[in-house]
Amino acid sequence: MSFIITSPCIGEKAADCVTSCPVDCIHEGEDQYYIDPDTCIECGACEAVCPVAAIFHEDDVPDDEKEYIEKNRLFFQNN
């Protein structure tokens, strides 16, 4: 399990999450940031600083944002 960045990040990409991550697991994609589930230590630092409330623990991703779980997995599978 890890955290997932959802649709409010698209076009925003404020990067507060990137600078707050103690293990550098947040990577920039073309339209949003992504959290590497193999590196994430689930500390929640990114969630706390996200100015658009786009970050959720995987278990807490809202139903209408569940597609971002797969989008995150595919980002790291393809990169």
C-alpha distance (Angstrom), angle and dihedral (degrees) to the residues before:
residue distance angle dihedral
M1 . . .
S2 3.77 . .
F3 3.76 141.0 .
I4 3.80 122.8 -68.3
I5 3.78 128.2 -149.1
T6 3.80 112.2 -140.5
S7 3.82 139.4 -165.1
P8 3.83 100.7 -64.7
C9 3.83 86.8 71.6
I10 3.79 92.8 61.5
G11 3.75 108.1 106.7
E12 3.82 91.7 -0.2
K13 3.81 104.3 74.3
A14 3.81 93.5 162.6
A15 3.84 90.3 168.6
D16 3.82 95.2 -143.9
C17 3.80 85.9 126.1
V18 3.80 92.5 54.2
T19 3.78 94.2 54.8
S20 3.82 93.1 44.7
C21 3.82 96.4 52.0
P22 3.81 110.9 104.0
V23 3.83 93.6 -160.5
D24 3.82 100.9 41.2
C25 3.79 94.0 -122.2
I26 3.82 97.1 142.7
H27 3.79 115.2 95.4
E28 3.77 131.0 -173.1
G29 3.77 118.7 -116.8
E30 3.77 128.5 -174.4
D31 3.81 95.4 -88.7
Q32 3.82 105.5 12.9
Y33 3.80 145.6 -1.6
Y34 3.81 123.8 -85.6
I35 3.80 132.7 -156.0
D36 3.80 117.8 -134.2
P37 3.82 105.0 -130.4
D38 3.81 91.6 -157.7
T39 3.80 92.0 58.2
C40 3.82 102.5 32.7
I41 3.81 113.0 107.7
E42 3.83 92.4 -166.2
C43 3.80 93.5 -120.9
G44 3.82 93.3 144.5
A45 3.81 94.6 -136.0
C46 3.80 91.0 127.9
E47 3.78 94.1 50.0
A48 3.79 92.0 52.7
V49 3.82 94.8 55.0
C50 3.81 101.8 39.0
P51 3.83 105.5 121.2
V52 3.82 92.9 -156.4
A53 3.84 99.2 42.0
A54 3.81 92.0 -119.9
I55 3.82 98.2 139.9
F56 3.80 124.4 87.6
H57 3.77 136.0 164.9
E58 3.80 105.8 -103.4
D59 3.81 91.4 -110.8
D60 3.81 90.8 53.7
V61 3.80 101.4 47.1
P62 3.83 106.7 131.3
D63 3.78 115.1 -109.1
D64 3.81 92.7 -112.8
E65 3.83 90.2 54.5
K66 3.85 99.3 46.2
E67 3.81 91.3 109.2
Y68 3.81 87.5 72.7
I69 3.79 90.7 67.9
E70 3.80 88.9 64.0
K71 3.81 92.5 39.1
N72 3.81 88.7 55.7
R73 3.80 92.6 48.5
L74 3.80 91.9 49.6
F75 3.81 92.2 48.9
F76 3.80 91.5 60.0
Q77 3.79 94.2 38.2
N78 3.82 90.6 55.4
N79 3.82 98.3 40.3
